[in-house]
Amino acid sequence: MSHAQPVPDDRGHYGRFGGRFAPESLIAALDEVEAEWAKAKDDPAFQAEFDELLKSYAGRPSLLTEARNFSEHAGGARVLLKREDLNHTGSHKINNVLGQVLLTKRMGKTRVIAETGAGQHGVATATACALMGLDCVIYMGEEDTKRQALNVARMRMLGAEVVPVTIGSRTLKDAINETFRDWVANVDHTHYLFGTAAGPHPFPKLVRDLHFVVGAEARKQVLELTGRLPDAVAACVGGGSNAIAIFAAFIPDESVALYGFEAGGAGADTDQTAASITAGSHGVFHGARTFVLQDEYGQTLPSHSISAGLDYPAVGPEHAYLADTGRAVYEPVTDTEAMEAFRLLCRTEGIIPAIESAHALAGAMRLGKRLGPDAVILVNLSGRGDKDVNTAAAYFGLVDSEGQA
Amino acid sequence: MTATTLQTKLAQAREADRAALVGYLPAGFPDVDSSIRVIQAMVEGGCDVIEVGLPYSDPMMDGPTIQRAADRALASGTTTDDVLRVVEATAATGAAALVMSYWNPIERYGVERFATELAKAGGAGVITPDLIPEEAEEWYAASEQAGLDRIFLVAPSSTDRRLELTTGACSGFVYAASLMGVTGTRAQVADTAEALVRRTRAVTRESGLPICVGLGISTAAQAAEVAAYADGVIVGAGFCQRVLDAPDLETGLVAVRSFAEDLSAGVRSR
C-alpha cells in the first residue's frame, strides 16, 4: 500500500497515533531535541562522526548470517539473521545511544539519564557516557535490579549511577516515570536518552532515524546474497526500537511483508501478557497516543513476559500506525514458543539469542511454515543471550533451584 | 456564557484583595468516603477551590507524597465514577470543584461523556497536567459544550510564544508551575515563580485571566509570599502528608482543617 501523508507530521503524529502528551515543563526541552536533531541530521560533520563511531566502536556493519540448519524448523524457508547481537554491548541499542550522546554534546549538556528494563539500554547508555565523559544516571525498577543484578554491576563498572525505582510496579514503566521526573527537575543540563521508539515526539522519530542503518544494511546484504528482496521481515516488539530499526528501510518496498512479534507471555488472551497491539486498546501512555494495556478506567495494567526487554504495557506510536494501516502485521508469541525457538537456535546454529530476539525467531518459524521453502525471511537478531543465561538455565532445568550445576 | 463557580470564587477573592486558596486531594484517598470528609475539612479551613485528583497508575508529574496518596486511592478501588461522586460532594460544600487528571483516564472514559458527567456533578473545570493545547482539540469541543473551564499549565521553561498560546487556551485560570520539578513540599518558594507570573501577566493583561501558582508551597508564610503576586495559591502535597501522617482519620481531619486555616490566613496577608 502507499502512504499519501509522510509520517510523522511536523508535530509527531503517525496518523491518529503519537504526538506529545507531556507536561508543559518539558516542551521546551523536547523542542530543543527536535530542532537539534533536524540540524544534526543534515550536518555532514555530525554524520561522519556518528558513522565513524558505528564502524570503529560499535562494529558496524553487522553481519548477515544464513541460518541453514534452523531453516528446517521454519518450513524450509531461507532464514537470514541480521546480527545485531554482534554489536558492542550486545544488541542494536548501541546505535541509538551513540547518536544521542553526540546530540547531547551538541546541545551542550553534561548529564545523561535513562531508563532500563533488562539492562541492555542502561548498559549501552553507560558505555556511551563513559566514552564521551558524560555523567550518567540509570533508573531501573527495583524488581528488575534483582532479576538483572549482573547488568547493574556492569553499569556501575562503567561509572554510571544506578537508581532502583521503588514506586508503582517497580518495573520498566515506573523507571520511565521516574526518569521523566528527574528530567523535569534537571532539564537545563540533562538529556533524557530515551531507549525505545516510543515516548513523546520527537523520540519515536529520533530513535527510528538513529537505528535506520540496521534495515538499510540488511536490505543491501539480502540483495547481495539472494539477488532479491526478502518476502518477509520479522522482529520482536516491546517498545519497538529493533523492529522499527529493521522495518524502516523496507516500508516503501510493497512486496516485503513486515511482521512484528509481540510478547504474548502466557498467552495474549490471558492477563499475563505484554502484547499491547494484540490485547491492548487505544490510549495515551508515556507521552504518546498508542496501544496500551489498560483497564476500563484507563489505568495501566501490569504486563508480563519472560523477556524483561519486552515487558512493557505499550508500544511505540509508529507501530500502532503500521498496525492500523495494515503495512505491518503484529502477532503474539508466547513465552513457551519463544523459549523453544531460543533452544533451537542454540542447538542448530550455535548462536545464543536474547530471549527478546527469540520471539522474532519463533515468528520466523511460523512464517516459514506459512510461506514455504521458496520464501526468504529476514530476522532481526537484535541481541545476544548472555544476559539471559540464568533465566534460560532455570527454564530448561540446566541447574538446580540454587543455580548450581 | 454564565460564570462558572470557579470564575466566581476567583473574582470574589480578587474583590477582597486577597489570593484564593486552592487545595488538592486525590479522590479515594485514603478511601472514597474519607476523601470527601478530608475535602470538607479543607473547605471548612478556608479553601475556596478544590482540585479533586483522579488517581492514575503512572503519575509522571507527581513526587513521592502524591504518588503514595494516589496509590492508596487506587488500592482502595477508586474509579472514575467515584471521582465524580467526590466532585459532587465537593460542590455541595460551596467550594468550586475542579478535577485534576492525567489525560488517559479521561480519554478512556470518553472525553465528551466525562465532560457531561462532570458538569452534571457540579464540577467547574479540569486541570490537565499532561495535555498541551496543541493536543486538546477534542477537549476544547467537549469542555465548550459542557461549560467547563480548561486549565492548562505554564512553566518557567515556557517561551513567551507558548505563554500566549497556553493562556489563550485557558479559562478560569492558568496554572503556573512555580519551579522545574514535580509536586511535593519544598523548604522555599522557588525564585522562578515570581518571574513566571510576571511574564504570564504580560500576556494576560487584556484577558485578565487569573494566575494561580502551584508546586512546592506548603506553609502559611510561603502562601503569603506567593499571594503577593498571584491570584491563587495551590497546595497539594501538604494536605496529603497530613492525612498520611495521622494515626487515624479523625486526627487527620483536625490537622487538615488547621493547616487550611493557616494557609487561609496566609493568602489574606498580602
Boltz contact constraints between the chains, C-beta under 6 A:
constraints:
  - contact:
      token1: [A, 19]
      token2: [B, 135]
      max_distance: 6.0
  - contact:
      token1: [A, 21]
      token2: [B, 103]
      max_distance: 6.0
  - contact:
      token1: [A, 21]
      token2: [B, 130]
      max_distance: 6.0
  - contact:
      token1: [A, 21]
      token2: [B, 135]
      max_distance: 6.0
  - contact:
      token1: [A, 23]
      token2: [B, 61]
      max_distance: 6.0
  - contact:
      token1: [A, 23]
      token2: [B, 129]
      max_distance: 6.0
  - contact:
      token1: [A, 23]
      token2: [B, 130]
      max_distance: 6.0
  - contact:
      token1: [A, 24]
      token2: [B, 153]
      max_distance: 6.0
  - contact:
      token1: [A, 24]
      token2: [B, 154]
      max_distance: 6.0
  - contact:
      token1: [A, 24]
      token2: [B, 155]
      max_distance: 6.0
  - contact:
      token1: [A, 24]
      token2: [B, 158]
      max_distance: 6.0
  - contact:
      token1: [A, 25]
      token2: [B, 155]
      max_distance: 6.0
  - contact:
      token1: [A, 25]
      token2: [B, 157]
      max_distance: 6.0
  - contact:
      token1: [A, 25]
      token2: [B, 180]
      max_distance: 6.0
  - contact:
      token1: [A, 28]
      token2: [B, 157]
      max_distance: 6.0
  - contact:
      token1: [A, 167]
      token2: [B, 67]
      max_distance: 6.0
  - contact:
      token1: [A, 177]
      token2: [B, 58]
      max_distance: 6.0
  - contact:
      token1: [A, 177]
      token2: [B, 60]
      max_distance: 6.0
  - contact:
      token1: [A, 180]
      token2: [B, 60]
      max_distance: 6.0
  - contact:
      token1: [A, 181]
      token2: [B, 182]
      max_distance: 6.0
  - contact:
      token1: [A, 184]
      token2: [B, 180]
      max_distance: 6.0
  - contact:
      token1: [A, 184]
      token2: [B, 181]
      max_distance: 6.0
  - contact:
      token1: [A, 185]
      token2: [B, 180]
      max_distance: 6.0
  - contact:
      token1: [A, 185]
      token2: [B, 181]
      max_distance: 6.0
  - contact:
      token1: [A, 283]
      token2: [B, 104]
      max_distance: 6.0
  - contact:
      token1: [A, 284]
      token2: [B, 103]
      max_distance: 6.0
  - contact:
      token1: [A, 284]
      token2: [B, 104]
      max_distance: 6.0
  - contact:
      token1: [A, 284]
      token2: [B, 107]
      max_distance: 6.0
  - contact:
      token1: [A, 297]
      token2: [B, 79]
      max_distance: 6.0
  - contact:
      token1: [A, 297]
      token2: [B, 80]
      max_distance: 6.0
  - contact:
      token1: [A, 297]
      token2: [B, 105]
      max_distance: 6.0
  - contact:
      token1: [A, 298]
      token2: [B, 104]
      max_distance: 6.0
  - contact:
      token1: [A, 298]
      token2: [B, 105]
      max_distance: 6.0
  - contact:
      token1: [A, 298]
      token2: [B, 108]
      max_distance: 6.0
  - contact:
      token1: [A, 299]
      token2: [B, 57]
      max_distance: 6.0
  - contact:
      token1: [A, 300]
      token2: [B, 57]
      max_distance: 6.0
  - contact:
      token1: [A, 300]
      token2: [B, 58]
      max_distance: 6.0
